[in-house]
């Protein structure tokens, strides 16, 4: 939402019209009162951010990640056991890890090529 509002030159009204919501809804997302958009708005946001992305800006970010600092990857995973009554009860955890510039470039290239899980981890063929 912040990206689209910047792209709309700060106009909540113009962005709201484009997304099909009220300007107040745009403001609520901006300040964090709302965080999970409904399906229709989520689809519109994905479509709008995809069409509004600047290829030159993406190239600059990729260049910076692959040359200097790498990038940070944030992931959500379930750790622990799930049996009831256990002191090691399962839980969702958020983990963040740095990725070196070499691997950052590979990840960004695969993302640009729209690689699938099969492309990343091919199944070994049996003779």
Backbone as CSV, one residue per row, in Angstrom:
resi,resn,N_x,N_y,N_z,CA_x,CA_y,CA_z,C_x,C_y,C_z
1,UNK,0.828,-1.180,0.000,0.000,0.000,0.000,0.877,1.251,0.000
2,UNK,1.975,1.215,0.795,2.875,2.367,0.840,3.498,2.607,-0.527
3,UNK,3.902,1.524,-1.177,4.508,1.641,-2.507,3.531,2.275,-3.484
4,UNK,2.300,1.789,-3.496,1.306,2.317,-4.432,0.957,3.763,-4.117
5,UNK,0.922,4.101,-2.840,0.615,5.494,-2.479,1.736,6.410,-2.939
6,UNK,2.974,6.001,-2.803,4.101,6.786,-3.304,4.002,6.924,-4.811
7,UNK,3.658,5.822,-5.465,3.524,5.822,-6.924,2.398,6.751,-7.366
8,UNK,1.350,6.858,-6.534,0.228,7.755,-6.843,0.522,9.176,-6.366
9,UNK,1.785,9.455,-6.057,2.244,10.778,-5.616,1.559,11.223,-4.326
10,UNK,1.346,10.279,-3.419,0.817,10.592,-2.103,-0.679,10.813,-2.030
11,UNK,-1.390,10.674,-3.117,-2.824,10.932,-3.119,-3.604,9.687,-2.717
12,UNK,-4.168,9.726,-1.510,-4.979,8.603,-1.043,-6.247,8.489,-1.877
13,UNK,-6.791,9.615,-2.293,-8.032,9.598,-3.076,-7.797,8.932,-4.440
14,UNK,-6.699,9.301,-5.121,-6.411,8.714,-6.435,-6.155,7.211,-6.309
15,UNK,-5.415,6.832,-5.264,-5.135,5.411,-5.065,-6.414,4.652,-4.728
16,UNK,-7.260,5.237,-3.902,-8.519,4.591,-3.527,-9.394,4.356,-4.749
17,UNK,-9.463,5.333,-5.629,-10.254,5.165,-6.859,-9.688,4.034,-7.698
18,UNK,-8.384,3.991,-7.798,-7.734,2.958,-8.610,-7.968,1.559,-8.047
19,UNK,-7.993,1.455,-6.704,-8.173,0.156,-6.060,-9.636,-0.205,-5.823
20,UNK,-10.528,0.763,-5.944,-11.945,0.492,-5.720,-12.323,0.446,-4.252
21,UNK,-11.613,1.217,-3.415,-11.914,1.297,-1.993,-12.035,2.762,-1.600
22,UNK,-12.361,3.027,-0.347,-12.481,4.407,0.116,-11.102,4.957,0.489
23,UNK,-10.936,6.282,0.444,-9.665,6.873,0.880,-9.349,6.531,2.340
24,UNK,-10.362,6.397,3.170,-10.150,6.045,4.577,-9.546,4.645,4.696
25,UNK,-9.971,3.743,3.834,-9.403,2.389,3.841,-7.925,2.436,3.493
26,UNK,-7.563,3.251,2.521,-6.150,3.409,2.154,-5.369,3.919,3.361
27,UNK,-5.909,4.889,4.073,-5.244,5.438,5.255,-5.105,4.399,6.361
28,UNK,-6.119,3.585,6.536,-6.050,2.550,7.576,-4.941,1.549,7.283
29,UNK,-4.757,1.183,6.026,-3.653,0.289,5.673,-2.317,0.989,5.870
30,UNK,-2.252,2.261,5.535,-0.997,3.010,5.646,-0.514,3.090,7.086
31,UNK,-1.421,3.337,8.024,-1.024,3.471,9.435,-0.985,2.137,10.169
32,UNK,-1.416,1.063,9.529,-1.324,-0.264,10.134,-2.561,-0.718,10.878
33,UNK,-3.663,0.033,10.812,-4.900,-0.406,11.465,-5.474,-1.628,10.758
34,UNK,-5.310,-1.693,9.452,-5.711,-2.862,8.666,-4.452,-3.482,8.091
35,UNK,-4.401,-4.816,8.093,-3.200,-5.477,7.576,-3.494,-6.580,6.568
36,UNK,-4.648,-7.228,6.671,-4.957,-8.338,5.780,-6.097,-7.962,4.841
37,UNK,-5.784,-7.654,3.594,-6.850,-7.267,2.662,-7.730,-8.456,2.284
38,UNK,-8.990,-8.149,1.965,-9.903,-9.184,1.498,-9.432,-9.668,0.136
39,UNK,-9.971,-10.802,-0.312,-9.504,-11.446,-1.551,-9.514,-10.501,-2.751
40,UNK,-10.600,-9.763,-2.926,-10.705,-8.875,-4.097,-9.637,-7.790,-4.048
41,UNK,-9.462,-7.175,-2.879,-8.460,-6.118,-2.748,-7.057,-6.699,-2.862
42,UNK,-6.828,-7.889,-2.297,-5.514,-8.524,-2.394,-5.146,-8.765,-3.860
43,UNK,-6.093,-9.255,-4.642,-5.838,-9.498,-6.061,-5.545,-8.187,-6.786
44,UNK,-6.298,-7.146,-6.465,-6.079,-5.846,-7.090,-4.712,-5.289,-6.714
45,UNK,-4.335,-5.432,-5.437,-3.017,-4.951,-4.999,-1.887,-5.673,-5.737
46,UNK,-2.008,-6.986,-5.872,-0.978,-7.740,-6.589,-0.889,-7.298,-8.050
47,UNK,-2.033,-7.098,-8.657,-2.056,-6.665,-10.050,-1.449,-5.272,-10.205
48,UNK,-1.822,-4.373,-9.316,-1.331,-2.993,-9.397,0.158,-2.894,-9.114
49,UNK,0.640,-3.620,-8.113,2.071,-3.541,-7.816,2.881,-4.171,-8.929
50,UNK,2.343,-5.207,-9.562,3.049,-5.813,-10.696,3.140,-4.873,-11.873
51,UNK,2.075,-4.122,-12.150,2.086,-3.224,-13.303,2.847,-1.944,-13.013
52,UNK,2.976,-1.584,-11.740,3.615,-0.316,-11.396,5.116,-0.449,-11.167
53,UNK,5.606,-1.645,-11.086,7.034,-1.814,-10.826,7.866,-1.231,-11.955
54,UNK,8.951,-0.640,-11.560,9.863,-0.041,-12.513,10.988,-1.031,-12.789
55,UNK,11.155,-1.483,-14.027,12.218,-2.461,-14.319,13.610,-1.935,-13.997
56,UNK,13.820,-0.640,-14.160,15.139,-0.073,-13.850,15.413,-0.129,-12.348
57,UNK,14.393,0.153,-11.544,14.565,0.100,-10.094,14.856,-1.332,-9.657
58,UNK,14.162,-2.307,-10.253,14.410,-3.709,-9.920,15.835,-4.096,-10.288
59,UNK,16.292,-3.650,-11.449,17.659,-3.956,-11.878,18.681,-3.362,-10.911
60,UNK,18.420,-2.162,-10.415,19.333,-1.532,-9.464,19.382,-2.302,-8.148
61,UNK,18.224,-2.735,-7.676,18.166,-3.506,-6.429,18.897,-4.837,-6.605
62,UNK,18.679,-5.501,-7.727,19.356,-6.778,-7.999,20.864,-6.581,-8.064
63,UNK,21.294,-5.521,-8.706,22.725,-5.228,-8.824,23.338,-4.998,-7.443
64,UNK,22.661,-4.211,-6.644,23.154,-3.911,-5.301,23.226,-5.182,-4.453
65,UNK,22.210,-6.032,-4.538,22.180,-7.266,-3.746,23.256,-8.240,-4.186
66,UNK,23.553,-8.263,-5.485,24.513,-9.238,-5.994,25.952,-8.763,-5.896
67,UNK,26.168,-7.490,-5.656,27.528,-6.968,-5.609,27.976,-6.640,-4.197
68,UNK,27.152,-5.936,-3.449,27.636,-5.445,-2.165,27.118,-6.230,-0.965
69,UNK,25.891,-5.988,-0.572,25.448,-6.489,0.719,24.665,-7.776,0.734
70,UNK,24.328,-8.336,-0.394,23.469,-9.508,-0.384,22.051,-9.091,-0.049
71,UNK,21.294,-9.975,0.607,19.924,-9.638,0.987,19.535,-10.439,2.216
72,UNK,18.456,-10.010,2.843,17.913,-10.711,4.003,16.667,-11.459,3.553
73,UNK,16.526,-12.688,4.005,15.350,-13.490,3.681,14.605,-13.750,4.982
74,UNK,13.314,-13.452,4.965,12.464,-13.674,6.128,11.509,-14.812,5.796
75,UNK,11.422,-15.797,6.690,10.566,-16.953,6.429,9.769,-17.304,7.675
76,UNK,8.673,-17.982,7.467,7.825,-18.443,8.552,7.806,-19.966,8.503
77,UNK,8.003,-20.608,9.656,8.039,-22.068,9.693,7.452,-22.560,11.011
78,UNK,7.083,-23.821,11.028,6.557,-24.452,12.239,7.667,-25.305,12.838
79,UNK,7.999,-25.035,14.095,9.038,-25.771,14.793,8.437,-26.479,15.997
80,UNK,9.040,-27.579,16.396,8.616,-28.282,17.599,7.684,-29.427,17.292
81,UNK,7.219,-30.054,18.357,6.301,-31.174,18.242,4.874,-30.674,18.371
82,UNK,3.943,-31.453,17.889,2.547,-31.029,17.963,1.707,-31.884,18.887
83,UNK,2.326,-32.845,19.608,1.518,-33.681,20.495,1.046,-32.843,21.685
84,UNK,-0.202,-33.049,22.062,-0.764,-32.240,23.139,-0.129,-32.607,24.475
85,UNK,0.052,-31.613,25.311,0.631,-31.832,26.621,2.144,-31.845,26.637
86,UNK,2.759,-31.725,25.491,4.214,-31.747,25.417,4.773,-30.367,25.756
87,UNK,5.911,-30.346,26.418,6.559,-29.060,26.695,7.207,-28.495,25.436
88,UNK,7.361,-29.332,24.428,7.939,-28.900,23.165,6.836,-28.648,22.135
89,UNK,5.745,-28.057,22.554,4.616,-27.815,21.668,5.045,-27.048,20.430
90,UNK,4.486,-27.454,19.321,4.828,-26.805,18.059,4.376,-25.362,18.039
91,UNK,5.042,-24.595,17.258,4.675,-23.190,17.149,5.217,-22.583,15.879
92,UNK,4.553,-21.553,15.425,5.000,-20.840,14.236,6.079,-19.857,14.665
93,UNK,7.174,-19.866,13.977,8.277,-18.954,14.273,8.673,-18.223,12.996
94,UNK,9.157,-17.021,13.172,9.664,-16.229,12.052,11.181,-16.227,12.163
95,UNK,11.851,-16.577,11.084,13.311,-16.598,11.058,13.798,-15.689,9.936
96,UNK,14.854,-14.961,10.209,15.455,-14.082,9.215,16.919,-14.469,9.085
97,UNK,17.393,-14.572,7.857,18.783,-14.958,7.634,19.392,-14.133,6.501
98,UNK,20.667,-13.790,6.645,21.329,-13.064,5.555,21.736,-14.028,4.439
99,UNK,21.660,-13.546,3.214,22.077,-14.324,2.047,23.251,-13.582,1.405
100,UNK,24.329,-14.319,1.124,25.511,-13.688,0.540,25.204,-13.186,-0.871
101,UNK,25.996,-12.210,-1.360,25.756,-11.657,-2.702,25.751,-12.707,-3.810
102,UNK,26.601,-13.737,-3.700,26.655,-14.776,-4.725,25.325,-15.503,-4.839
103,UNK,24.786,-15.931,-3.711,23.520,-16.640,-3.718,22.347,-15.709,-4.004
104,UNK,22.463,-14.456,-3.576,21.401,-13.485,-3.859,21.209,-13.339,-5.360
105,UNK,22.303,-13.271,-6.109,22.218,-13.152,-7.561,21.538,-14.382,-8.166
106,UNK,21.895,-15.582,-7.692,21.264,-16.802,-8.197,19.764,-16.820,-7.895
107,UNK,19.397,-16.432,-6.684,17.984,-16.410,-6.294,17.215,-15.427,-7.154
108,UNK,17.766,-14.239,-7.353,17.077,-13.218,-8.149,16.964,-13.628,-9.610
109,UNK,18.001,-14.284,-10.146,17.930,-14.775,-11.530,16.841,-15.838,-11.681
110,UNK,16.771,-16.762,-10.725,15.740,-17.802,-10.773,14.344,-17.203,-10.618
111,UNK,14.236,-16.197,-9.772,12.942,-15.535,-9.597,12.531,-14.838,-10.893
112,UNK,13.466,-14.182,-11.542,13.187,-13.493,-12.810,12.753,-14.487,-13.879
113,UNK,13.351,-15.682,-13.854,13.011,-16.722,-14.822,11.744,-17.472,-14.429
114,UNK,11.121,-17.098,-13.307,9.906,-17.741,-12.795,10.110,-19.240,-12.581
115,UNK,11.217,-19.574,-11.915,11.551,-20.968,-11.647,10.530,-21.584,-10.696
116,UNK,10.245,-22.851,-10.917,9.321,-23.590,-10.059,10.127,-24.429,-9.070
117,UNK,9.436,-25.066,-8.139,10.106,-25.954,-7.192,10.826,-27.084,-7.923
118,UNK,10.216,-27.602,-8.996,10.850,-28.675,-9.770,12.144,-28.197,-10.416
119,UNK,12.171,-26.935,-10.877,13.391,-26.383,-11.454,14.494,-26.301,-10.408
120,UNK,14.121,-25.966,-9.180,15.091,-25.794,-8.118,15.563,-27.133,-7.557
121,UNK,14.641,-28.078,-7.435,14.965,-29.378,-6.851,14.441,-30.491,-7.769
122,UNK,15.140,-30.774,-8.867,14.662,-31.815,-9.777,14.676,-33.188,-9.105
123,UNK,13.652,-33.963,-9.375,13.540,-35.311,-8.830,14.530,-36.206,-9.574
124,UNK,15.286,-36.978,-8.810,16.245,-37.884,-9.437,15.468,-38.955,-10.189
125,UNK,15.817,-39.158,-11.429,15.138,-40.160,-12.249,15.753,-41.521,-11.987
126,UNK,14.898,-42.501,-11.869,15.393,-43.863,-11.622,15.560,-44.558,-12.974
127,UNK,16.609,-45.344,-13.090,16.860,-46.044,-14.368,15.842,-47.102,-14.659
